[in-house]
Amino acid sequence: MNGFRRVGIVYNSQNTVAKDLGTALHAKLTVSWDTWLCSAADVEMARKLAGGTDVLVVVGGDGSGVA
């Protein structure tokens, strides 16, 4: 069994490639884990969804979100 159960994916809504990648990752990961997807622009929703999240994947940014 994996050491984590809940995966969050946050994507840059100003980048269509990032949104597509986030959506594709969500579709693949949902098969094995409790997974959520949210635009980085929707800060309030991301905060609500983040509770209990074990792994956060950020796509389509410049890296500053994980600095």
Phi and psi in degrees as a GROMACS rama.xvg file:
@    title "Ramachandran Plot"
@    xaxis  label "Phi"
@    yaxis  label "Psi"
@TYPE xy
-71.7587  156.465  ASN-2
-79.5479  -1.13742  GLY-3
-134.963  158.815  PHE-4
-125.699  -29.3781  ARG-5
-120.275  126.525  ARG-6
-118.938  131.602  VAL-7
-110.84  142.935  GLY-8
-126.233  121.631  ILE-9
-114.868  130.24  VAL-10
-122.712  154.24  TYR-11
-78.1149  111.104  ASN-12
-70.5671  -12.1205  SER-13
-87.6393  0.0824227  GLN-14
-124.182  107.925  ASN-15
-64.3993  -31.7826  THR-16
-65.4423  -40.4087  VAL-17
-64.2197  -41.3898  ALA-18
-63.3844  -43.9417  LYS-19
-62.8728  -42.8967  ASP-20
-64.6191  -44.3362  LEU-21
-59.4752  -42.0739  GLY-22
-64.6255  -41.9602  THR-23
-66.3064  -42.6968  ALA-24
-61.0822  -44.0366  LEU-25
-58.0907  -45.8577  HIS-26
-61.0964  -40.5027  ALA-27
-72.9895  -44.8645  LYS-28
-74.0027  -27.1253  LEU-29
-62.1544  -23.0596  THR-30
-62.5211  -35.5132  VAL-31
-111.186  -23.124  SER-32
-135.563  160.334  TRP-33
-71.3869  112.561  ASP-34
-127.727  138.73  THR-35
-125.461  156.614  TRP-36
-132.661  135.398  LEU-37
-153.448  145.258  CYS-38
-72.5051  141.635  SER-39
-64.2329  -22.3263  ALA-40
-72.2214  -22.1033  ALA-41
-96.0298  73.5574  ASP-42
-60.6456  -43.3235  VAL-43
-62.5844  -42.7249  GLU-44
-66.4256  -42.3911  MET-45
-59.6821  -41.3348  ALA-46
-62.2838  -41.2954  ARG-47
-64.9534  -42.2342  LYS-48
-75.4477  -25.2008  LEU-49
-67.5772  -23.5183  ALA-50
-57.1191  125.675  GLY-51
81.0669  3.72242  GLY-52
-75.7222  130.69  THR-53
-92.9116  -33.9912  ASP-54
-134.904  133.739  VAL-55
-120.294  125.838  LEU-56
-109.053  127.366  VAL-57
-114.825  125.105  VAL-58
-124.178  142.615  VAL-59
88.0622  12.4722  GLY-60
-106.743  -171.23  GLY-61
-98.5287  6.92446  ASP-62
95.9419  -10.7547  GLY-63
-68.1564  -23.0272  SER-64
-70.5107  -18.4948  GLY-65
-114.845  8.55104  VAL-66
